């Protein structure tokens, strides 16, 4: 965790948690683990830079990342019609297949 605060809009843990739709406890764990960049601005006060949060979510090279709210962004064609996209093959059933356990 850095103590050199960048210029820009700094978010509290509560604001960061709301944007990520996570609990404050989870955000604190991400910060403590060094997975989410944050700045200590006082002994017990931690802030997250808004621009760094956007880069953390979408990646720094995603040109469409800041073009609107997540719901307004297009869904990649490979996942748009396949609700099981992103799951391993172990969890998928193919047509005509029955689950065996």
N, C-alpha and C positions, 0 to 999 in steps of 0.2 A: 504494500500500500504506500503510495507516494504522499509526501507532504507538500510538494510544490504544486500549488493549485493553478490550473490553466485558466485563461480568461474564457468566459462563456457562461452558459446557463448551467448551474449546478443543481442537481436533484437530491432530495433527502432520500433516505432508505425507504421511507413510506411511499414517496412519489415513484421511485424506481420500481418498487414492488407492484404498485398499481399498474404501471406501464407494462410490466412483464407478466402480470396476472399471476404473481407468486406471492407467497407469504413474506412478511418482513424477515422472519427467521431464515427462510431459504436464501433471500438476498444477502443477509449477513454472512451466511455460510459460504456463498459464492465469493464474497469479498474477502473473507478470512482465508479462504483456500487460494486466493490469488487468481481466481478464474474470471472475476469481473473487476475491471479497473476502477479504483476508488481513491479518494483523497481524504486524509484526516485534516479537518479544518480547526478542530479544537480537541481537547482531551477525550471527550466522548462523542464528538460529532464527526460523522463521515458523510461525504458527498460523492455523487457520481456525475461526471460530466455528461451532459445530454448528447453531445456529438459522439463521444466514445461509446455511449450506450447504444446508439444507432449503429455504429460500426460493429459492435459486439453482436448485435442481433442479426444484422443483415450482411455483414462483411464489408470491408472498406472498398472493394472493387465493384459493388453492385450498383450500377447507375440508376436503377429504378427503385432503389431501397427507400428513398425519401420522397417518392412521387405521390404519396397519399397514404391514408390509413391502410393497415394490412388487409382489411376487407375489400378495398378498392383495387388491390393489386391482382393481376391475372394469376391464375393457377396454372402451373406447368401442364402441358397436354398429357404428359405421361401419368399424372396423378389425378387429373380432372374426372375421368370416368371410372377409375379403379379405386374403390374405397379401401381396398387392402394394400394399396401401394405403400411401400415403406416397411411392410411386414416381411418377415423371413418366409421362405417357402414352407417351412415346417408348420406354420399356422394356417396355411391356405388349403382349401378343399377345391378340387377341380370338378367340373361338371360330371355328374354321374358317380362321383366318389362319395363314400360314406365315411364318417369319422370312426376310426377304430382305436380303442384304448383299452 
